[in-house]
Amino acid sequence: MMTLPSSVKVYVAVEPVDMRKGFDGLGNIVRHQFKHDVLSGHLFAFFNRRRDRAKILFWDRSGFAIFYKRLEKGRFTVPDGFVSPVEMEPAELGLLLEGIDLRGAKKRERWVPTSK
């Protein structure tokens, strides 16, 4: 399970991406299509057309890093019917990367402190 600070956001591309893209190609998608700062420290997840490969691009204060995963059997279930990018919780991304289908999952309401 991934544990990230609450300040880190996860953005998932709904449309498939060419997995031959590296740091610069994925960074350009983040800048120009997502309209986000690629140096923000947030995670940007991309999947191929067959949905059996995933790349996650992030900046770690000293350079870019890519996490790359290939499923040997099955497919990732990426949220559909949305406009890219979809923001999700780090825990949801962890489950998605394990090959778990989140379409039927329900989130519980979270307690949010009220300001006085």
C-alpha positions in Angstrom: 0.0 0.0 0.0 1.3 3.4 -0.9 1.6 6.0 1.9 2.0 9.6 0.7 1.6 12.9 2.5 -1.9 14.5 2.3 -0.4 17.3 0.3 0.4 15.0 -2.6 -2.3 14.6 -5.2 -2.7 11.8 -7.7 -3.9 12.6 -11.3 -4.8 9.7 -13.6 -5.0 10.1 -17.4 -8.2 8.5 -18.7 -7.1 8.4 -22.3 -4.4 5.9 -23.3 -0.8 7.1 -23.7 2.0 5.8 -25.9 4.2 3.9 -23.4 7.3 4.8 -25.4 7.1 8.2 -24.0 9.6 9.0 -21.3 10.2 11.9 -18.9 9.9 14.7 -21.4 6.9 13.2 -23.4 4.9 12.5 -20.2 5.9 15.9 -18.8 4.6 17.6 -21.9 1.2 15.9 -21.5 1.1 17.1 -17.9 1.9 20.7 -18.9 -0.1 21.1 -22.0 -3.1 18.7 -21.7 -3.6 18.5 -18.0 -2.5 22.2 -17.4 -0.6 21.2 -14.2 2.9 22.0 -13.0 5.0 18.8 -13.5 7.4 20.0 -10.8 4.7 20.1 -8.1 5.5 16.8 -6.6 2.2 15.3 -7.4 1.8 11.9 -9.1 0.7 11.6 -12.7 -0.4 8.2 -13.8 -0.7 7.0 -17.5 -1.9 3.7 -19.0 -1.6 2.2 -22.4 -4.4 1.3 -24.8 -4.5 -2.4 -23.6 -4.5 -1.2 -20.0 -1.9 -3.8 -19.0 0.9 -1.2 -18.5 1.1 1.9 -16.3 3.6 4.7 -15.8 3.6 7.2 -13.0 5.7 10.3 -13.4 6.7 12.5 -10.4 9.3 15.0 -9.4 11.2 14.2 -6.2 13.2 17.5 -5.6 16.3 16.3 -7.4 14.9 15.0 -10.7 12.1 13.2 -12.4 11.2 9.6 -11.6 9.0 7.1 -13.4 7.4 4.1 -11.9 6.5 1.5 -14.6 4.4 -1.6 -14.1 3.2 -4.3 -16.4 0.5 -6.7 -15.5 1.2 -10.3 -16.6 -2.5 -11.2 -16.6 -5.5 -9.0 -16.6 -6.0 -5.3 -17.1 -6.0 -2.1 -15.0 -9.5 -0.7 -14.6 -9.1 3.0 -15.3 -12.0 5.3 -14.5 -14.0 6.0 -17.7 -16.5 8.6 -18.7 -14.4 11.4 -17.2 -12.2 14.1 -18.7 -8.5 13.7 -18.1 -7.0 13.9 -15.6 -9.1 12.3 -12.9 -8.0 13.0 -9.3 -7.9 10.1 -7.0 -6.7 9.2 -3.5 -3.2 7.6 -3.2 -4.9 4.5 -1.7 -7.1 4.2 -4.7 -4.1 4.3 -7.0 -2.4 1.6 -4.9 -5.5 -0.7 -5.3 -5.7 0.1 -9.0 -2.0 -0.8 -9.5 -2.7 -4.1 -7.7 -5.3 -4.9 -10.4 -8.4 -4.3 -8.3 -11.5 -3.0 -10.0 -12.7 0.0 -8.1 -15.9 0.6 -10.1 -18.2 -0.9 -7.5 -16.3 0.5 -4.5 -18.0 3.0 -2.2 -16.2 5.6 -0.2 -17.2 6.5 3.3 -17.7 10.1 4.2 -14.7 11.6 5.9 -14.8 13.8 8.9 -13.6 17.3 8.0 -12.9 19.7 10.9 -14.8 22.9 10.8 -13.0 26.2 11.2 -14.1 28.6 13.9 
